[in-house]
Amino acid sequence: MTVTAGLDVGGAHLKVALVEDGKLIAIEQYASPIWQGIGTLDKALIAAEPLIGRADRIGVTMTGELSDLFDDRREGVSVLAEWLTWELGDHIRFWAGSRGFGTCDCAIEHHQDVGSTNFLATATLIGERHPDALLLDFGSTTADVIPILDGKPQPIGLTDAVRQGNGELVYTGYTRTAVMGVTTSALFKGQWVGLARENLANMADVRRIRGELDPAVDLHDTADGRGKTVEESTQRLARMLGRDAGEGSAMDWQLTARYIAECQMRSIHDGMLAVLSAHPSLWGGRLVSAGIGTDVVNVLALRTGLQPLTFGRFCGSSRELSLKATYSAPAVAIALLLDRVPG
């Protein structure tokens, strides 16, 4: 029996999926804030050793090269590829989009195909099951909107610069985005209030207040370094409005949080409409949801007249693994794609 590991090395998380002879058997994610230093990736790899150590083959995709630890993307890909090869062995293979999997040297040579192309792995796997569909992967940091036509991903752009301009990359995340990056004002007790241009609260606070954040994916520190209770999240959000939490009821803050969440949803909705406008044949078809914000994606499917389907349903595993697969779709896709490559 061959066990294949898929690693998605992000700037904030390391996600690891294990596949045994084409069947998903395990998935976990670990906090890995690379901007704090490459040592944070080491800690995540050590924590993931019980999974990675079971693998005969290892495939890697990455977005961590975008971390401000590195001067540019080329350096980021090179450092991460070399570091991971040193830590895990030169048998690991790196996803390079349409080029498939390659060695560390290939990854460095074709850094532009390796960095931030994890969405292509997910979309490639989806295309095998649903030749015409739209993928929306709403993760902790970004939302990817990828058209799939005739069984293959068909994004207009492959770089963040192009994708941010055409709706295929909406740079807003389910948890890590600062509230000030979502809207400049919010409603409170029937009045508009301008928000502080300061990172006093993030979308994880909004999600906690709304009661929709799974603790299993709430892995990062808060904006003020304090706790993650609803009360503490409410106090952080209140400061964004120049207030204290005690100035409003729980329902008042619920409604303020709802408004902010709606603002974020609208930005993703606009990205979806831009992509659908470029590919009108996808109207009325499937929307495959992935990422920790999959519930939001399913709501957006209804708003745009698409039929929602979660990524985890492709994997044929238990309900728990299906949910984890949806949360960590690129890692799962990498494991399943590499598992078929003759080795």
C-alpha positions, 0 to 999 in steps of 0.5 A: 500500500502506497501512502501519499502526502499532500502539503499546502504550505501557506503563509499562515497555515500548513495543511497536510492530507494523506491518501492511501491508494487513492483514498483519503485517510487523514487531514490536519492543519497547523498554524505556521505564521511564516512572516514571524520567521522560517522557524514557525514552519519548522514547528509546524512540520514537527507537529505534522510529523506523525502524518508526514512520517507515514508517507511514501511520497510527498507533494507540495504546493505553496502560497507562503512565498508571498510572506513579507519574510521574503523580498520577492516571490522568486526568493520565497519559492527558492527558500521554501523549496530548498528548506522543505527539501532539506527537512523532508528529503529530495524525493519530495515533488513540487506542484507547478500547475500545468507543468505537473510535479517537479523537483526542487531544482525545477521549482526554483527554475519555474518559480512563477508556476510554483508560487500561488498555484494551489488553486489550479490543483483543486480546480484540476481535480474538480474538472475530472468530476464536473467538466463545467463548474465554478470553484470558490475557495474561501479561506482564512486569507483570500477567496479564489474564484476559478472557472472550469470549462471542458474539464480544465481550469480556465483562469484568465490570469495565473498571477495575483496581479492579474487575478486581483483585477478580474475577480478571480482573486478577491483578497479577503479572508474568512478570519485573518482580514482586518475589519478595516479592510472590509468596510470603512463604516458599520451600522450600530443602533440604527446609525452609521459609524465610521470605523477606526483605520486601525487593526483592532479587530479582524474577521475572526472576531466577527465570526465568533460574535456571529457564532459561526467560527469552528474552533478547529480552524481558529488557530491564530492570535487575536489582534490584541493578543487577548482571548477568543471569547465572544465577550473579548471579540465584542470588545475588540469590535466595539473599539473599531466603532470608538465604543465599549462593548457595554454600550450595546446589547449582545443583539446590537453587536450581532447586527453590527457583525452581520453588517460587516460580514455582509460587506465582505460577502458582497465583495466576493459576490462581485468577483463571482459576477465578474468571472461569470460575466466572462464565462456565461456558459457557467450560469446556472451550473455547479458552484463547488465550495472549498475553504473554511468559509464554505457556508458563505460560499453556499449562500453565495451560490443561492444568490447567483443561481448556482447549484452548491456542492462541497469539495469534500463530497468528492473524496468519499470519506467519513463526514468528518474527513469530508469537512476537513477536505473541504477546509483544506482542498489544495492539500487533498488535491495535491495528494490525490493528483500525485498519488496517480503519477507513476513513481 
